[in-house]
């Protein structure tokens, strides 16, 4: 029979665990709601069949960050965005350190890096501005949306790239903007604030002005009109050289005159009202009575003149002040439909059988918006 001392040694030997076997380990990226460059992974460890590990040493590669854990699963944090990692887990107990297991690689992803703010530009169309920015790193997951937010008002606009257009702003109010980026993991922190911008309504920019000299001029032509504006507006004061002739105009798409146009008009001279339509580009100036030398003032808008997907619309507001007492002053509106989908490049004006007298003036503007 063993003595008491030998029995104690035997019992102690029975209680000492074996050297741990290599564990079964998996590591999965945790991207949702993770701040940029603070990625995370969940490491799950299955206990080995041999030995009784009391702790696990967990090491990430790259970065060689080591964490000690006693339970599973374990969440590792502080991982770099868009970086491929492996995790090595080494079990240990009072007996010894066991064999390590290394996981397959995974990529740590987070929300995107904050964009860098750029220049803010008033579009001149009323209540709208564009915000330029430089995208930051994606965080390892593709950015789906960039969002610009105004201050004041928290009015937003979105885009998949720079710049972002924000509408619904109040003209006359000074705004600054910040930009965020969004991917599958969430929203980045905001960029720094932009410079201040105050939006304004549609802007009229002068393209060309023609004033008729002392010798008169038979026609007025604007050619090679730039396509950089949304609409055109022509403002004119017309004097004809003799007592006959209505003012006519020709809309010129891509160097040719369209064969089909429709002109609808409504006019009145204070005693009666007339309306009608003509399949012509003629600019109706009076009611067909004897012509007199008189000033004609009109404003003409040509909508979407550079668009190649639609026919063109011409709106005219005009007024005539005859010099002869027999002819009443005449005011009216015209709406012309020009059947062409070509971009308009020119406009020309003339008077039947006559010409424009001295001091007639034509000012062409381009309109943003």
C-alpha positions, 0 to 999 in steps of 0.5 A: 500500500502506498504511503501518504506522500506517494499518494499525494504526488499521484493525485497532484499528477492526475490534476495537472492538465495536458499540453493544450491542443491547437484550437479551432479558430475563425475570425469575421470582420465587424464593419457596421458602425465602426469608425474609420481606422477603428475596425473590428473582428469577432474571433471565435475559438473552439476548445481543443479536445486535449488539455484544458486551456486557461487562456488564449493569446490572440495575435493579429497580423499585420500590426502584431497586436496581441490580446489575452482572452479566457472566453470566446468569442472575442472582439478585437478593435483598433484594426486599420480600415481596408486592411487584410488581417490574419489572426493567430490563437495560441492556447496555454495552461499551467502545463505549457503553451500549446500549438497555435492556429492561424485563421484565413485572411479577412479585410477590416472595413469601417465607415468611410474617411471624412471627405475634404470640403472644396468650393461652394458655387451659387448656380444663379438659378435661385435657391441652389448651389453646388458643393465640391469636395475631395473623397476620402478613403472608402473604409474598405467598402464602396461609398454609395452616397455623398451628402451635403448638408447646409447650415442653417436649415440642414437642407441636404443634397446627395450625389455619387461623386463631386460636386453635389447640388443642393436645392431649396435654399433661400435666396439672400441667406448665407450658407455653409456646407459639410459633406459626409460619405456613406457606405454599407457600414454607415456614415462618415464623420463630417468634413470641415465647413465650407466657405459661405455662399449666398444664393441669388435668382436666375442670372442674365449675362450679356452676350451681344448688343447691336445698335443701328447707326445713322444709315439704318440696317436691313437685318440684325443677326446674332450668330454662333450663339453659345450653348452654355446657358439654359435660355436666351432672352432678347430685349429690343427697341425697334424703329422701322425706316418707312411706313410699311412692314411688320417685323419678322424673325428667323430662328436658325438651328445649326445653320439652317432655317426651319420650314415649320413654325407656328405663331399664336398671338393675343393683342389689343389696342385699348378698344378691341382684342384680337387673337389668332395663329399662323403657320409662320415665323412672322412677328405680328406687330399690329392689326393689319392697318396702315403701318406707321413709323413707330417704336416697337419694344419687345422681350423675347425668350427662347427656351432650352435653345441648346437642347437637342431632344425637344422642339423650341418654344419662343415667348414674346411680350411686345408693345407698339406706340404708333405716331399716327393718331388713326392707329391705336397703341397696341400691346400683345403676347406671342407664343411661337413653336419652332419645329426642330430638335436641333440646337439653335445657333443663331437668330436674325431679324428683318422688316418686310421691304424696309429696314431698321432705322437709327437707334434701333437696339437689340440686346441678347442675354443668356440666362442660367437656370 
